[in-house]
Amino acid sequence: QDAIDRKEKRSETFKTAVHGLETDTPALKTEELGRRAPQWVRDNLVTMCMRCKGPFNAITRRRHHCRACGYVVCARCSDYKAELQYDGNRPNRVCQECYTFLTGHTALEDREGKHKGILEKGAAEVSSRSLLCSSLQLLDKNGKGGTRGWFVIPQDDPLVLYIYAAPQDVRAHTSIPLLGYQVRDVAQSESRHLFQLAQSRQVFTFVADTEELKRRWMRAMARSAAGITHPEEEEEEDAGP
């Protein structure tokens, strides 16, 4: 009986703690969606997408925030854009539910309609007209392990890095907007060719197969991070006044 009592007490304590976490992040009322900036749910409070319930991981399902409701969602569930009043009616990344509410469009119809989102396009198709594509390894936060994937900067979306699990996948698993990031070299042994993308506290560490490939990626990412979308723009900047 003592064991049962202790278990019930711990269960009630856990429920109280969870309730406290939930109330720390008040949800917007439906009529406030898009009109008021949401309070984002903290990344460390969830281990799975708050829409599809899929578990998060470094490559195949990364965390994103819906700019309308503040939920932590995966790339697939946030592969939508809607104009938000609180941000000057500029298009922002939103989850499927908020997209439907804010636009009145059914997300499924949009996916199967006139155009497909870039994440829905096959790796081979995107790679054939890319600024740069190759296999890279993205290390985890402690730098001891990581996942190899197929990385692409498309010509028609040159400010974004798209990540596929394999070169023939029919859909990208996630993306990283490159604008504003800093590209940093990482000194390492000859067997590991490391470089990083850094912005505020967000740091991605990559491993290339060769030093030459590493330099090509650093140059391409730096160009995208600076907002340079065409090679001729870079040439003009290099020429100077």
C-alpha positions as CSV (number, residue, x, y, z in Angstrom):
1,Q,0.0,0.0,0.0
2,D,2.9,2.3,0.8
3,A,4.3,1.7,-2.7
4,I,0.9,2.4,-4.3
5,D,0.6,5.6,-2.3
6,R,4.1,6.8,-3.4
7,K,3.4,6.0,-7.0
8,E,0.1,7.9,-7.0
9,K,1.8,10.9,-5.3
10,R,4.5,11.0,-7.9
11,S,1.9,10.7,-10.6
12,E,0.0,13.7,-9.3
13,T,3.2,15.7,-8.9
14,F,4.1,14.9,-12.6
15,K,0.6,16.0,-13.7
16,T,0.9,19.2,-11.8
17,A,4.3,19.9,-13.3
18,V,3.1,19.2,-16.9
19,H,0.0,21.4,-16.3
20,G,2.4,24.2,-15.2
21,L,4.5,23.9,-18.3
22,E,1.4,24.0,-20.5
23,T,0.1,27.2,-18.7
24,D,3.5,28.8,-19.2
25,T,2.8,28.8,-22.9
26,P,-0.8,30.1,-23.3
27,A,-2.4,29.2,-26.7
28,L,-3.8,32.0,-28.8
29,K,-7.5,32.1,-29.3
30,T,-8.7,31.2,-32.8
31,E,-9.7,34.7,-33.7
32,E,-6.1,35.9,-32.7
33,L,-4.3,33.6,-35.1
34,G,-2.2,35.8,-37.4
35,R,-3.2,39.0,-35.7
36,R,-0.9,38.6,-32.6
37,A,2.5,37.0,-32.4
38,P,2.3,33.7,-30.5
39,Q,4.4,32.6,-27.6
40,W,6.5,29.8,-29.0
41,V,6.5,26.4,-27.2
42,R,10.0,25.7,-26.0
43,D,11.9,23.1,-28.0
44,N,13.0,21.2,-24.9
45,L,9.3,20.6,-23.9
46,V,8.5,18.3,-26.8
47,T,10.1,15.3,-28.4
48,M,7.6,14.8,-31.2
49,C,5.8,17.0,-33.7
50,M,2.7,18.6,-32.1
51,R,0.7,17.9,-35.2
52,C,1.6,14.5,-36.7
53,K,3.2,13.1,-33.5
54,G,6.3,12.0,-35.4
55,P,9.4,11.9,-33.2
56,F,12.1,14.5,-33.8
57,N,15.7,13.7,-34.9
58,A,18.6,15.5,-36.4
59,I,18.0,14.8,-40.1
60,T,14.6,13.3,-41.0
61,R,12.4,15.3,-38.7
62,R,13.8,18.6,-37.3
63,R,12.0,21.1,-35.1
64,H,10.3,24.1,-36.6
65,H,7.9,26.7,-35.1
66,C,4.6,27.7,-36.6
67,R,4.6,31.5,-36.8
68,A,0.8,31.6,-36.2
69,C,0.2,29.3,-33.2
70,G,3.7,28.8,-31.9
71,Y,3.6,25.0,-31.9
72,V,6.8,22.9,-32.4
73,V,6.2,21.0,-35.6
74,C,8.2,19.0,-38.2
75,A,9.1,20.2,-41.7
76,R,6.3,18.3,-43.4
77,C,3.7,19.7,-41.1
78,S,5.0,23.3,-41.5
79,D,5.6,23.2,-45.3
80,Y,3.1,26.1,-45.8
81,K,3.1,29.9,-46.1
82,A,0.4,32.3,-45.0
83,E,0.3,36.1,-44.6
84,L,0.3,37.1,-40.9
85,Q,-1.2,40.5,-39.9
86,Y,1.2,41.0,-37.0
87,D,4.2,40.8,-39.4
88,G,2.9,43.3,-41.9
89,N,1.0,40.7,-43.9
90,R,4.2,39.1,-45.0
91,P,4.2,35.3,-45.8
92,N,5.4,33.2,-42.9
93,R,6.0,29.5,-42.2
94,V,2.9,28.0,-40.6
95,C,1.5,24.6,-39.8
96,Q,-1.1,22.9,-41.9
97,E,-4.0,23.6,-39.5
98,C,-3.2,27.3,-39.3
99,Y,-2.7,27.5,-43.1
100,T,-6.2,26.1,-43.6
101,F,-7.7,28.5,-41.1
102,L,-5.9,31.6,-42.3
103,T,-6.3,31.1,-46.0
104,G,-9.5,29.1,-46.3
105,H,-7.6,26.6,-48.6
106,T,-7.4,22.9,-48.0
107,A,-3.8,22.0,-47.7
108,L,-4.2,18.7,-49.4
109,E,-5.7,20.4,-52.5
110,D,-2.7,22.8,-52.6
111,R,-0.2,19.9,-52.5
112,E,-1.9,18.1,-55.3
113,G,-2.9,21.2,-57.3
114,K,-1.0,23.4,-59.6
115,H,2.4,23.3,-57.9
116,K,4.3,21.3,-55.4
117,G,6.3,22.6,-52.5
118,I,10.0,22.3,-52.8
119,L,10.1,19.6,-50.1
120,E,7.8,17.5,-52.3
121,K,10.3,17.5,-55.3
122,G,12.6,14.6,-55.8
123,A,16.3,14.8,-55.0
124,A,17.3,13.9,-58.5
125,E,15.1,16.6,-60.1
126,V,16.4,19.3,-57.7
127,S,20.0,18.2,-58.0
128,S,20.0,18.3,-61.8
129,R,19.6,22.1,-61.6
130,S,21.3,23.0,-58.4
131,L,24.1,25.4,-57.4
132,L,25.7,22.7,-55.5
133,C,24.8,19.2,-54.3
134,S,26.7,16.3,-52.7
135,S,26.7,13.9,-49.8
136,L,27.7,15.4,-46.4
137,Q,27.5,14.4,-42.8
138,L,25.6,16.5,-40.3
139,L,27.0,16.0,-36.8
140,D,24.9,16.0,-33.7
141,K,25.2,18.6,-31.0
142,N,28.0,16.9,-29.1
143,G,30.0,16.3,-32.4
144,K,30.6,12.6,-31.7
145,G,28.0,11.2,-34.1
146,G,25.9,12.3,-37.0
147,T,23.8,11.3,-40.0
148,R,24.9,11.2,-43.6
149,G,22.5,12.8,-46.1
150,W,22.2,14.3,-49.6
151,F,22.5,18.1,-49.4
152,V,21.3,20.5,-52.2
153,I,21.1,24.3,-52.8
154,P,18.6,24.6,-55.7
155,Q,19.0,27.2,-58.4
156,D,15.4,28.2,-58.0
157,D,15.7,28.6,-54.2
158,P,19.3,29.6,-53.7
159,L,19.0,30.9,-50.1
160,V,17.9,27.5,-48.7
161,L,19.8,24.3,-48.0
162,Y,17.6,21.2,-48.6
163,I,18.5,17.9,-46.9
164,Y,17.5,14.5,-48.4
165,A,18.3,11.2,-46.7
166,A,19.4,9.8,-50.1
167,P,20.1,11.1,-53.6
168,Q,17.0,9.4,-55.1
169,D,14.5,10.3,-52.4
170,V,11.3,11.7,-53.7
171,R,11.0,14.3,-50.9
172,A,13.3,16.4,-48.9
173,H,13.2,15.7,-45.1
174,T,14.0,19.2,-44.0
175,S,15.5,22.5,-45.0
176,I,17.8,25.2,-43.5
177,P,17.3,28.9,-44.5
178,L,20.8,30.1,-45.1
179,L,20.3,33.9,-45.1
180,G,22.1,35.5,-42.2
181,Y,24.2,32.5,-41.2
182,Q,28.0,32.7,-40.8
183,V,30.1,30.1,-42.4
184,R,33.1,29.0,-40.2
185,D,36.0,26.8,-40.9
186,V,36.9,24.2,-38.3
187,A,40.5,23.1,-38.0
188,Q,40.7,19.4,-37.7
189,S,42.8,16.4,-38.7
190,E,43.4,15.6,-42.4
191,S,40.8,12.7,-42.2
192,R,37.9,15.0,-41.2
193,H,37.0,18.1,-43.2
194,L,34.7,20.1,-40.9
195,F,32.9,23.4,-41.3
196,Q,30.0,25.1,-39.6
197,L,26.9,27.3,-40.1
198,A,26.3,29.5,-37.1
199,Q,23.6,32.0,-36.2
200,S,23.1,33.2,-32.6
201,R,23.0,29.9,-30.6
202,Q,22.1,27.7,-33.6
203,V,25.2,25.9,-34.9
204,F,25.3,23.1,-37.6
205,T,28.5,21.2,-38.1
206,F,29.1,19.4,-41.4
207,V,31.8,16.9,-42.5
208,A,32.8,16.8,-46.2
209,D,34.5,13.9,-47.9
210,T,37.4,16.1,-49.2
211,E,39.0,19.4,-48.5
212,E,38.1,20.6,-52.0
213,L,34.4,19.7,-51.4
214,K,34.4,21.4,-48.1
215,R,35.7,24.7,-49.7
216,R,33.1,24.5,-52.4
217,W,30.3,24.2,-49.8
218,M,31.7,27.0,-47.7
219,R,31.8,29.3,-50.7
220,A,28.3,28.3,-51.8
221,M,26.8,28.7,-48.3
222,A,28.5,32.0,-47.7
223,R,27.1,33.3,-51.0
224,S,23.6,32.2,-50.0
225,A,24.0,33.6,-46.4
226,A,24.8,37.0,-47.9
227,G,21.7,36.9,-50.1
228,I,23.6,36.6,-53.4
229,T,21.3,34.6,-55.7
230,H,23.3,34.9,-58.9
231,P,27.0,34.3,-59.7
232,E,27.2,37.6,-61.5
233,E,26.2,39.5,-58.4
234,E,29.2,38.1,-56.6
235,E,31.5,39.0,-59.5
236,E,30.2,42.6,-59.4
237,E,30.8,42.8,-55.6
238,D,34.3,41.3,-56.0
239,A,35.1,43.9,-58.7
240,G,34.3,46.8,-56.4
241,P,34.0,50.5,-57.3
